[in-house]
Amino acid sequence: QLQLVESGGGLVQPGGSLRLSCAVSGINLDYYAIGWFRQAPGKEREGVACISRRGGGNTYRDSVEGRFTSSRDDAENTVNLQMNSLKPEDTAVYYCAAVWTLLGSCSTRGVAYNYWGQGTQVTVSS
């Protein structure tokens, strides 16, 4: 059974960093794209970043390009999201999601994914 568990959220000051992890079990991560999404109170869910199957590429939302980096740890079956230079507007619940794919690219549209984690809260505040 496929399961995704996010961790690493917390409270950080503006300009700080956090590293989110998405631990994946029940599948061979080599053949899955992982997306990162967030939802702030009163706002719609938005795609933040994604990383395609092993050997594929990454895609980032414009507002996080250059600040966020997604990477795979295939040995640990984990995908990480390193978030630097955090801003108050990055505050949200962050989710990871998975979809089996043959493509070397990935999507930041939520409808493209069919497995979701439970989310982890990220709060950026002084």
ABEGO torsion letter per residue (X at the ends): XBBBBBBGBEBBBBGBBBBBBBBBBGBBAAABBBBBBBBBBGBBBBBABBBBBBGBBBBBBAAABGABBBBBBAAAGBBBBBBBGBBAAABBBBBBBBBBBABABBBABAAABABBBAEBBBBBBX
